[in-house]
Amino acid sequence: MAADRVDAVVNLCKRRGFVFQSSEIYGGSRSAWDYGPNGVELKDNVRRQWWQAVVRGRDDVVGLDSSVILAPQVWEASGHVGAFADPLTECKKCHKRWRADQLIEAYEEKHSKPPANGLADIVCTNCGTKGDFTEPRDFNGMLRTTVGPVEDAGAVHYLRPETAQGIFVNYLNVMNSARKKPPFGIGQTGKSFRNEITPGNFIFRTREFEQMEMEFFVEPGSDEQWHDYWLEQRWNWYIDLGMNPENMRYFDHPKEKLSHYSKRTVDIEYRFRFAGSEWSELEGVANRTDFDLKTHGEHSGTDLSYFDQDKNERWVPYVIEPAAGLNRAVFAFLLDAYAEDEAPNAKGGVDKRTVLRLDPRLAPVKAAVLPLSRNEELSPKARDLAA
């Protein structure tokens, strides 16, 4: 399965109504894609399977649907306003902009070692120029908007870059109303927005995307055990839905590259085999410790600790977060299901055909009734049977 397989799936998606380029009649947008009749059904089926496995099918997880636009203080407290930034660099020759860390990671994957001289050793894949990049600078990935009739500093809000913070600020509401206590989780799906420097690879990296996230609140000291548990649960979910385990692997983030909130993060990666990067993140499972509840408690003045009556002590829950990208999951399932085979035709020969070997639970069409002729008596019966 190489780059030509990715191209074949992208072409199939357009032909068969899975995914179209957004605003195509105006030239399209490389960072936005629209889901057609088959695509919207496939995506909804993936979402439903996640919801059943992670939320509805469990008695220790409940659901939530939080707002896309939260109070700005949420993002200030979480660290997104100050720290949600990527290193931006630009090729001086062609003026193509890149994330410096991704250029270095691609080099490391190809050469099995980091570039000795940093960006000076890296070739711009857009124009072929070697080592002629600007000094990296921080670029905040939050998408800003204004709320209200006056566009001043007080009107600035942000489109959420993740669904997680909506869960954290509703932690007390959900725990009290659902009568839950740790260990328990809150899950939600929905759109998030990030001003990606280099969107691309079809629906893999876009500025508007859908997430399937769950925050699982546990007692400190039990967090490592729960982290391993959810890693296994999430891995098995993909296998159960037909994904080939040979195209999957774990990637344990080095400590020096962990996010500011993370004690440990392990990605479930899929072999997308993009140009320059064979493996890419499909889902991340992070041990966020007590960072989120503590920081929101401190900034809001609300006590988000939990009183353990059995131990007669109070503690702030640690959080285990399985975070999956719905768009990436759809792409991975399509790549994994894509096949080409041969079938006999009516003339006694053999035709090549394209087949998507999707699990029936994911397939956009489960069964079809297709009359062989436009018979006035047969067609109504066929419609009745299909109904």
QUIWONOR-V993648 format. One record per backbone hydrogen bond with DSSP energy under -1.0 kcal/mol. CO is the residue of the C=O (numbers start at 1). NH is the residue of the N-H. E is the energy in kcal/mol with one decimal. If there is no record, write none. Layout:
co:nh:e
CO:NH:E
CO:NH:E
This chain:
co:nh:e
2:5:-1.2
2:6:-1.3
3:7:-2.3
4:8:-2.2
5:9:-2.3
6:10:-2.5
7:11:-2.5
8:12:-2.3
9:13:-2.4
10:14:-1.4
11:15:-2.3
12:16:-2.8
13:18:-3.1
13:19:-1.0
17:38:-1.6
17:39:-1.8
18:36:-1.5
20:34:-3.1
21:24:-1.1
23:26:-1.9
23:28:-2.4
24:27:-1.9
29:32:-1.2
31:207:-1.1
32:22:-1.8
34:20:-3.5
36:40:-3.1
38:42:-2.4
39:43:-2.8
40:44:-1.8
41:45:-2.2
42:46:-2.2
43:47:-2.4
44:48:-2.5
45:49:-2.2
46:50:-2.1
47:51:-2.7
48:52:-2.6
49:53:-2.2
50:54:-2.9
51:55:-2.1
51:56:-2.1
52:57:-1.8
55:58:-1.7
60:185:-2.6
62:187:-2.7
68:160:-1.8
71:74:-1.9
72:76:-1.6
73:77:-2.6
74:78:-2.1
75:81:-1.8
79:83:-3.0
80:84:-1.8
83:85:-2.2
84:141:-2.1
86:139:-2.2
87:100:-2.6
88:137:-2.0
89:98:-3.2
90:134:-2.0
91:95:-2.1
96:91:-2.7
98:89:-2.7
99:103:-1.8
100:104:-2.0
101:105:-2.3
102:106:-2.4
103:107:-1.8
104:108:-2.5
105:109:-2.3
106:110:-1.8
107:111:-2.7
108:112:-1.9
115:118:-1.5
117:120:-1.5
118:121:-1.8
119:122:-1.4
122:131:-3.3
124:128:-2.9
129:124:-3.3
132:92:-2.8
137:88:-3.6
139:86:-2.4
141:195:-2.7
143:159:-2.6
145:157:-3.2
150:152:-1.5
152:155:-1.7
153:156:-1.1
155:147:-2.4
157:145:-2.4
160:193:-2.8
164:168:-2.0
165:169:-2.2
168:171:-1.2
170:174:-2.7
171:175:-2.6
172:176:-2.6
173:177:-2.3
174:178:-2.8
175:180:-2.0
184:217:-3.2
185:62:-2.3
186:215:-2.6
187:64:-1.5
188:213:-2.4
190:211:-3.0
192:209:-2.3
194:196:-2.3
200:205:-1.7
201:204:-2.0
205:200:-2.1
207:194:-2.1
209:192:-3.1
210:326:-2.2
211:190:-1.8
212:324:-2.6
213:188:-2.7
215:186:-2.2
216:320:-2.6
217:184:-1.5
218:318:-2.4
219:222:-2.3
222:226:-2.0
223:227:-2.3
224:228:-2.0
225:229:-1.9
226:230:-2.6
227:231:-1.8
228:232:-2.0
229:233:-2.4
230:234:-2.4
231:235:-2.1
232:236:-2.5
233:237:-1.4
234:238:-1.3
235:239:-1.7
236:240:-2.8
237:241:-1.3
238:243:-2.3
239:242:-2.0
244:247:-2.1
245:248:-1.6
247:271:-2.4
249:269:-3.2
251:267:-3.0
254:257:-1.8
255:258:-1.2
259:262:-1.5
264:287:-3.0
265:253:-2.5
266:285:-2.6
267:251:-2.3
268:282:-2.5
268:283:-1.8
269:249:-1.7
270:272:-2.0
270:280:-1.9
274:277:-2.1
277:274:-1.6
278:273:-3.0
280:270:-2.6
282:325:-1.3
283:268:-3.7
284:323:-3.3
285:266:-2.3
286:321:-3.1
287:263:-3.1
288:291:-1.3
289:319:-1.3
290:294:-2.3
291:295:-2.6
292:296:-2.3
293:297:-1.9
294:298:-2.5
295:299:-2.4
296:300:-2.0
297:301:-1.5
306:315:-2.6
308:312:-1.3
308:313:-1.6
313:308:-3.3
315:306:-3.3
318:218:-2.8
319:288:-2.5
320:216:-2.8
321:286:-2.5
322:214:-1.4
323:284:-2.4
324:212:-3.0
325:329:-2.3
326:330:-2.4
327:331:-2.2
328:332:-2.7
329:333:-2.6
330:334:-2.2
331:335:-2.6
332:336:-2.5
333:337:-1.8
334:338:-1.4
337:357:-2.9
339:355:-3.2
341:353:-2.8
343:351:-3.1
345:348:-1.6
349:345:-2.0
351:343:-2.6
353:341:-2.1
355:339:-2.2
356:358:-1.7
359:362:-2.3
359:363:-1.9
373:375:-1.0
375:379:-2.7
378:382:-2.4
379:383:-2.4
380:384:-2.3
381:385:-2.4
382:386:-2.4
383:387:-1.9
